[in-house]
Every structure is written in structure tokens, then in C-alpha cells.
């Protein structure tokens, strides 16, 4: 697995150990199998952003601190120029760029998400996380699955939903799709 994932996994383990919490308690709290939690913490497998967000909330740290090892310092405003967001490659289906990684005490996590097209017969990978999510399509067409619903979003469409329900996205028409995702 890549070095970035191993570094993130190490930070998660350190937060857990400093807090005196067992792996079993963490797995139980995040409602995932213990073996999956151990794989996340060892850096053996890709770690979903939704899980990292839960860890950040649990330990009251910024997501940026888990991703980069540095605490955000900006408190008045944060400017991220086009293409300069902190790249977060946590799920192979999506490419994330954190758009406010250097702002301290955020109440939301904004990401630019890029979804590359996949074969039509490839299933949509689903995930869930606490809170709510807002998506605004900037480019392309997305098929979105939320719980038992399937939606097709085009450029300019907006979607707000309860992120605790399983959800996932797939680029359609053989073209890359980009959307703004804000996790609350």
C-alpha cells in the first residue's frame, strides 16, 4: 500500500493509543468488523474518507491533521487556488481534493471529487458516514445511489442527503464527472 496510507494509519493508531482505547472498542464504536479496523490501522488497505472523518470527530482533531500530520493554522479565511487542494486518495473510485484543509475549526469539509468512468457492468461501491452531505455537479453526469434510490445528476444539479445511508456515485456516458462535496 502507498506510503501516504501507511502514514495516515500510523496517525490513527497513535490517536487511539494516546487515548487508551482498544482496537475492539474502536471497531465497535465505528460499527465495523474488528479485522477491517485492524487493516485500516495497519495501512494494509485503502481507508475511506468517511472513516477518517469519523476518527477526526471522535478525537476532536482536524481531518487535515490525520491526512497530512499538520494542524491547520488559518482562522480568518482560507484560499485554495484551482488545482491546489490537498489531494486525498482514499477510495480508488474517487479522487478527492480538500478545499479548506488549512482552515482551523471547520464546521464542514468541502472536497472537489473526481469520478473516472468505469464499465457499465461494474457495481457502484457504497459507503456511509455520520452527518449530512451536499453534492453539486460541476462537470459530467453522475449516477447516484442513496439507500434504495437511484438518481442521475447532470451539470448544475445539487443533492443534499443523510450520509448515514449507504451511498455511492458513478460517472456516466464514458466521461469523467466532477462535483463539489460538502460533508457536514
C-alpha positions in Angstrom: 0.0 0.0 0.0 1.2 3.5 -0.6 3.3 5.5 1.9 0.5 8.1 2.4 -1.9 5.4 3.6 0.7 4.0 6.0 1.3 7.5 7.4 -2.4 8.1 7.9 -2.8 4.7 9.5 0.1 5.4 11.9 -1.7 8.7 13.0 -4.9 6.8 13.7 -3.1 4.2 15.8 -1.3 7.0 17.7 -4.5 8.8 18.5 -6.1 5.6 19.7 -3.2 4.6 21.8 -2.8 8.0 23.4 -6.4 7.9 24.3 -6.1 4.4 25.8 -8.8 2.9 23.6 -8.6 -0.7 22.3 -8.9 -1.7 18.7 -12.0 -3.7 19.7 -13.6 -0.6 21.2 -12.8 1.5 18.1 -14.3 -1.2 15.7 -17.4 -1.4 17.9 -17.8 2.4 18.0 -17.5 2.7 14.2 -19.7 -0.3 13.7 -17.2 -2.2 11.5 -15.6 -5.6 11.9 -12.5 -5.8 14.0 -10.5 -7.3 11.2 -11.4 -4.4 8.9 -10.4 -1.8 11.6 -7.1 -3.6 12.1 -6.4 -3.4 8.3 -7.2 0.3 8.3 -4.9 0.9 11.3 -2.1 -1.1 9.8 -2.3 0.6 6.5 -2.9 -2.7 4.7 -5.9 -1.4 2.7 -7.3 1.9 1.5 -9.1 4.0 4.2 -12.4 5.7 3.2 -12.6 9.5 3.8 -15.9 8.9 5.6 -14.0 6.7 8.2 -11.2 9.3 8.5 -13.8 12.0 9.1 -15.3 9.8 11.9 -11.9 9.3 13.5 -11.2 13.1 13.4 -14.6 13.8 15.1 -14.0 11.2 17.7 -10.6 12.6 18.7 -11.6 16.2 18.2 -8.8 16.8 15.7 -8.9 18.3 12.2 -9.2 15.9 9.3 -6.2 17.7 7.9 -4.1 16.6 10.9 -4.9 13.0 10.1 -4.3 13.4 6.4 -1.1 15.5 6.5 0.3 15.3 10.0 0.0 19.1 10.3 -2.6 21.1 12.1 -4.4 23.8 10.1 -3.5 27.3 11.2 -5.7 29.7 9.3 -8.6 31.2 11.3 -9.9 34.2 9.3 -10.0 32.8 5.8 -8.6 30.1 3.6 -7.8 30.4 -0.1 -7.1 27.4 -2.2 -6.2 28.1 -5.8 -7.5 26.0 -8.6 -5.9 22.6 -8.6 -4.1 23.2 -5.3 -6.3 21.4 -2.9 -4.8 18.8 -0.6 -5.1 15.6 -2.6 -6.8 12.8 -0.6 -6.8 9.5 -2.4 -8.7 7.3 0.0 -11.1 5.4 -2.3 -10.0 4.1 -5.7 -13.4 5.0 -7.2 -12.9 8.7 -6.4 -10.2 11.3 -6.3 -10.6 14.0 -3.6 -9.1 17.4 -3.1 -9.7 19.0 0.2 -10.6 22.6 -0.4 -10.3 24.0 3.1 -7.5 21.8 4.5 -5.6 24.7 6.1 -8.6 26.3 7.9 -8.8 25.5 11.6 -12.1 24.5 13.4 -14.2 23.9 10.2 -17.8 23.1 10.7 -17.9 21.3 7.3 -15.4 19.5 5.0 -15.5 20.7 1.4 -14.0 18.5 -1.3 -13.6 18.6 -5.1 -14.4 15.0 -6.1 -13.4 13.5 -9.5 -15.0 10.3 -10.6 -13.5 8.5 -13.6 -15.8 6.4 -15.8 -15.9 2.6 -15.3 -17.5 -0.2 -17.3 -21.3 -0.2 -17.2 -21.4 -3.6 -15.5 -19.1 -2.6 -12.6 -21.2 -2.1 -9.5 -21.2 1.2 -7.5 -19.2 1.0 -4.4 -21.3 2.2 -1.4 -20.2 3.8 1.9 -21.8 5.7 4.7 -20.7 8.1 7.4 -22.4 10.2 10.1 -23.9 13.6 9.2 -25.2 15.1 6.0 -23.7 15.7 2.6 -24.2 18.2 -0.1 -23.1 17.5 -3.7 -23.1 20.0 -6.6 -22.2 18.6 -10.1 -19.6 20.8 -11.8 -18.9 18.6 -14.9 -20.3 15.4 -16.4 -23.2 13.2 -15.4 -23.3 11.1 -12.2 -25.5 8.1 -11.3 -26.0 8.4 -7.5 -27.3 5.6 -5.3 -28.7 6.5 -1.9 -30.3 3.8 0.2 -32.8 2.3 -2.3 -32.9 5.3 -4.6 -31.1 5.8 -7.9 -30.7 9.4 -9.3 -29.0 10.8 -12.3 -27.4 14.2 -11.8 -26.2 16.5 -14.6 -24.0 19.6 -14.5 -25.6 22.2 -12.2 -27.7 19.7 -10.3 -27.5 19.8 -6.5 -28.2 17.0 -4.0 -28.4 17.1 -0.2 -28.8 13.9 1.8 -28.4 12.0 5.1 -25.0 10.4 4.7 -25.7 7.7 7.3 -27.5 5.8 4.5 -25.3 3.8 2.1 -24.4 5.9 -1.0 -22.1 5.9 -4.0 -21.6 7.6 -7.3 -20.6 6.5 -10.8 -19.6 8.7 -13.8 -21.9 8.0 -16.8 -21.5 8.3 -20.6 -17.9 7.3 -20.6 -16.8 10.7 -19.3 -15.2 12.0 -16.1 -17.5 13.7 -13.7 -16.6 16.3 -11.1 -18.6 17.5 -8.1 -18.3 19.7 -5.1 -19.0 17.6 -1.9 -19.5 19.3 1.4 -19.7 16.9 4.4 -21.5 18.4 7.4 
